Amino acid sequence: MSTATQHTSREQFSSNLERRHRVGRIWFLLFQASMVVGIVALTVLLLNIANSSFGYVAFHYGNPPEEFVGEGVDIEAAPKEDLIAILQDNISPGLFARFESERSFSSRSQANVYDLVLDYVLVPEIDAQWSLLQSLNQRDEIQAQVGAEFPDSIVEFQSWVDYDFIRSPQSSFVEIAGVRTAIFGSLWTIGIAILFAFPIGVGAAIYLEEYAGDSLINRVIRTNINNLAGVPSIIYGILGLAIFVRALEPFTSGSVFGIGDPTTSNGRTILSAGLTLGLLVLPLIIINAQEAIRAVPSSLRQASYGIGATRWQTTWNHVLPVAMPGIMTGTILAISRAIGETAPLVVIGASTFIQVDPDGPFSKFTTLPIQIFQWTARPQNVFRNLAAAASLTLLGLLLSLNASAILMRNRFRRRL
């Protein structure tokens, strides 16, 4: 090769190298910009939720506590027997009998009886509320506004997310409404969904990767599983309505076992919701489990076969332990999707207002996303604060479940 040709080749190489570096820097900046935009959007979302979850509230009692316990006495700390007497004297006998039939007053706690007194006797009413930023920056203006417009109101800094909010059931009064029933409903449905989808999903992935050949029917099955992962969730709700609520109604309502509740004899139970969410996340678990099993080196399988192990022994003792961290990652993604679903549960028949905690798979139910949807649909602005507080609770529950799954995944990794 001549000197001129070599010189031309070096110039072309240098030019192409510089162009590739320039393109690489452009893509790097685009990726960084995308990350920054995502972080900013998430930060704005969280700040907006937090801004609505805290702030000053001006309220008054429909019936002042002094009328029942005297001036200067804290009714919240009154003995349970006194609270029961106040409740019995100030509500209708039929309503008192309903409370007794739902749960006897002898087994209720003092805090639970006080909630009933607050809800049905004292009847607190909110006159105005302010966001966190307004409460921090306009404290004097808020005090002046309350003194001028609501002279009989009590002004307090309200944290809508607190222990009382977590432990209290749903209520038509925003002052004492909580998400306890919705939390239990979410945990029940997610638990049933994972118990149903995880073994089936992992079993299907093992078959497709370790046993199924490259035949036409197996390729069609793989393609359909990939397509099912992108089907809108409401379609799964319609499928669950047709199969679990209607076709399998004796089973999902519990009547076939003789333990069904008359109010859930139509099959609209936690079990139906959990199985529907299980179908929803099943393709995700199968796909992620397939990828994790496929990533296991084939040399590991060959070494196992070389010492006389069967295919099942190889899969159970060598492939699955190595693939389990990746399978757990897919399960985390499945939990994250299922816990925030609303559309399929609306179709199944989740309750928008329920005050009784679920006590089994055949109970009526609601979930946190349904509760948030119901509060945001209310015309009163104050329910937006409850929706924001419930959103923070949902995020906390999701992070807790994901953290538990991550700990399990890391435990499998340390065993390798």
N, C-alpha and C positions, 0 to 999 in steps of 0.2 A: 504494500500500500504506500502510495506516494505521500510526501510530507504535506502537500496541499490538501489531499483527501483526509488525512488524519486531523489536520487543523480544522477542516469543515465539520468533521464528525464531533470534535470536541466542542465547537461552537453550538452545534445543534443540541448536544447533550446538555450543555450549560443553559441554553435557552429553554429547553423542555423542563429541566430541573427547576429553574426559577419560576416557570409558569405553574408547575405542580405545587411548589411551595406557596405561591400566591393564592391559588385555589384552596389549598389546605387552610391558610390563614383566614380566608373568607368564610369557609364552612365552620371553622373554630369560633369565629365571632358570632355567626348565626346561632350556633349551639349555645354559646354563652348568653346571647340575648334571649333565646327561648327560655333558658333556665331562670334568668332574672325576671322575665315577664310572669312566669309561673309562680315564682316566689312572691312577687308583688301582689298578684291576684289572690293567692292564698292568704297572704297577710291582711289584705283589705277585707276579705271575707270574714276572717276570724275577728278582726277589730270591729267589724259591723255587728257581728253576733254578740261580742262582749259588750259593745256600747248599749245594746238593748237589754242585756241581762242584769245590769246594775243601774242604780240611780235613785233619786229622791222620789217619794210617793206621798201624796196628801190623801188621807182617808178619814172617814168618820164611821162610828157605829150606828146602825139603825136603832139599836137598843143599847144604851150605854151600860158597861159592866157594873157601874155603881148602883144601878137599880136592883141588882141581884145579890151583891156581896158587900155593899157599903163602900163609903168613900175611903180611898187609900189602900184598899185590899186588892191584891193581885189575883184575879179570877183564874189565871192560867195555873197558879200553884194551889188552887183549892183542892180539897180531897175529892176522890172519885165519887163518893156517896153524895156529897153536896152537888156536884156537877150533874149526877143522874137525877137528883131531885129538881134542879133547875130545868133540865131538859124535859122531864115529865110534866112539869107545871106549865110549860110554855109552848108545847107543840100538841098536836092532836093525838088522841089515844090510838088512832089507826097508824099514824106514822111511828109512834113510840113502839107499838106492837111489831111493826115491820122491822125496825132496828133490832128488836129482841129476837125475832125469828131468824134474821140474817146471822146474828152472832150475839149470844147472851151477854148482857151487861156484866155479869159476874166474871166472864172471861176476857172482857175488854180491858185495855190498859187505861190509866188516867189520861194519857195523852190522846188516846183515841176518843174517849168521851168528851174531852175538851174540844176536839175538832168538830164533833157534832154540835156542841153548844155554840161554838164560834160560827158554824155554818148555818144553823137553823134558829138560833136565839139572838145572838149578838148582831149577826148579819152586817159585817163590815162592808163598806162601799167606798171605792176609790174615786176621788174627785179629780185628780190629775196626777200625771207621772212625767218624769223627765229622764232623758238618757244620761249615760255616764258622763259624757263630755259636757253636757249642759249642767249637770250637778257639780262638776269640778270647777267650771269656769263662771257659772252664774248663780252662785250660792245666795248672795244677798238679794238678787233680783227675784229668785224663787221664794225666799222668805217674805219679801214684800208683796209678791203676787198672791201668796196663800193668805196673808193677813188681810188683803183687800177683797179677795174673791171668796175665800173659804175660811172665815174666821173661826169656825168651830172644828176645823179639821186638825188632825195630828200629822205632823211631817216627820218622816223617818227615812233614813237611807236604806233602801231595799236591795238585798242581794237575792235575786230570783232563783239563783242556784244555791241551795243550802240543804242542810240535812232534812228539814221539814219538807222541802220540795221533793226530795228523793223518797222519803218514807210515806208521803201522803198519797191517797188515791185520787182519781179524777173527781172534779167537783164543778158544779155550775158557777160557783163563786171563785173568781180569779184569785182572791186573797189567800185561799187555802187549797187551791188545786195543786196536785202533784202528779208524779209519773211512776209511782211504785207499781201499779198494775201493768202499765205499758212496759216497764223494764222486765217484769216477770214474763210477760207475753213474748217479748223479743228473745229472752234467753231460752224459753221453751221451744219456740219455733226454730231458732238457730240450732239448738241441740238436736232436735229431731232431724233437721235437714242434714246435718253433718253425719249423724249416725246412719242415716239412710244412704247418703251419696258417697261417703268416703270408701267403705268396703266395696261397693259396686263399682265405683270409678276406678279404684286401684286394681280390682280384679279384671275389669275390662281392658285396662292398659297392659296388664301382664299378658293377657291372652293375645292382644293385637301385636305386641312387640316380641314375645318369646315363643308363642305357639302358632299363631296364624301365619299362613304362607302369603305369597304375593299373588293371590288370585283376584279375579275380577270382583267377586262379592266382598272380599276384604277391603279392596280399594274403595268400593262404594260405601262401605261402612265407615271407613276413615273420613271420606269426604263429607258424609252426612253429619258425622260428629263435629267436624270443623264448622259446618254450616249452622248446626244447632247452637253453637256458642254465640252466634250473632243474632239469634232470633229475639225480637222484642219481648220483654218480660210479660207483657199483658197476654201474649199468646199462651205462655205457660199457665197464666191464671185461668184462661178459658179451658185449657186442657185439664187443670186440676179441678175446675168446677164440674166438668163432664165425668171425670173418672172418680175422684176421691169424694166429692160432695154428693154426687147423684148415683153413680154406678155402685160405689162401695159404701153407700150411706149406712147400712147396718154395722159395718166394721168401724168406720170413722166416727160414728156417733156413739159407739160403745153399747148400743142396744143388743148386739149379738152376744155380748158378755154379761148382759144384765146389769150394767153399771152406768148406763147412759143417763144424762140429765134431760128432762123433758124440754128444756129450752134449747138444747142442741141436738134434738132428734133429727134435724134436717141435715146433719153432717157438716155443718159449718163450725168446725172445732180446730183446736190447736194442731191436732194430728193431720188434718187435711192441709192446713197452712204449711206445716213443716215438710210434709211429703211434696207439696208443690214447689217449695223453695229448694228441696233436694233435687227435683228434676231440673230446676233452673240452673243450679251450679254443677250438675253432673258432667256436662260437656267440658267445663273448665277444669275440673279435677282430672278427667280422663286425658285431656290434651297435655296438661302439665305433667301428669304422671308418665305419659308416653315419652315426653322429652327427657325427663329425669332418668328413665330406664334406658333410653337410647344412648344417653351420655355415658353409661357405664362401659368401660373398655371391654372389647370382645376378648382380649387376652385373659381377663379374669374368668370368663366363662370357659375358655379353652383349658385353662389350668385346672378348673374344677372337673371338667370332663376327663381330663388326663389322669386324675387319680380315682376315677371310677364313679363319680357322683352322677346321679340322674339329673334330668332337666329340672324337675321340681326342686330337688335338693340344691341345685345350683342357684335357682331363682330365689328360693326362700332364705338360704344361708349366706349368699354372696351378693346377688344382684340387688335385692330389696334393701338390705342394710346400707349399701352404698348410695342407692337412689332415694332413700327416705328423706334426706334434707331437701332435695328438690321437690319431692311429693308434698312435703309440709309447706313449702313456699306456695305451691299451687292451692293448697287448702286455705292458707291465709288469704289469698286473693279471692277465693270462693266465699269465705266468711265476710270479707269486706263488701262484696257485692250483695250478698243475701241480706245482711243486716239493714241495708238502706232501701230495700225494695218496698214499694207501696202498691203499685198497680195490680200485681197478682193477688195481693191480700185483700184489696178492695173487691175484686171479683169473687174471691172465695167467701167473703162475708165477714171480714173483721169488724168488730164493733167500734164505732166512733166515740161512744160514751159508755163506760162500764166502770163500776166501782168495786167489783168483787174480784179478788185475786184469783188467777187460775190455779187449780189444785191438782191438775192432771192433764193428760193428753186429750181428754174428751170434754174440756171446758171451753166456754166462750173466751174470747181473747181480744186484745188490741195490742199494738206494738208502738214503739216510739215514732217511727215515720208516720204511721196513721194518726197518732196523737198530735204531731207537729202539723200535719195537713189539716186536721180538724180545727186547731187553734188559729192557724193563719186564715181560715175561711170565715172566722167569726167577725162580725162588723165592728166590735169594740177594739180600739187601738191597744188597750192594755193586754189583750190576749197575744199580741205580737211579742211582748216581753216574755210570756210563758213559752211561746214557740222558740224564741232565742235561747232561753234557759234549757229547754228540752233538746235543742240542737247541740249545746255544749255537753249535755248528759249523754247523748248518742255518740258524740265524738269520744268521750271518755270511755264509754262501754266498748266501742270499737277498738280503741287503743289497748284496753285491758285484754280483750280477747286475742288481738293480734300479738300482744306481748307474751301471752301464755303459749301461743302456737310457736312463736320464735324461740322461746326457752326450750320447748320440746325439740324443735329442729336442731338447736345448738347441742342439745344433749345427744342426739343421734350422731352428730358430727364428731363429738369427742370420743364416741365409742369406736370410730373407725381407726 
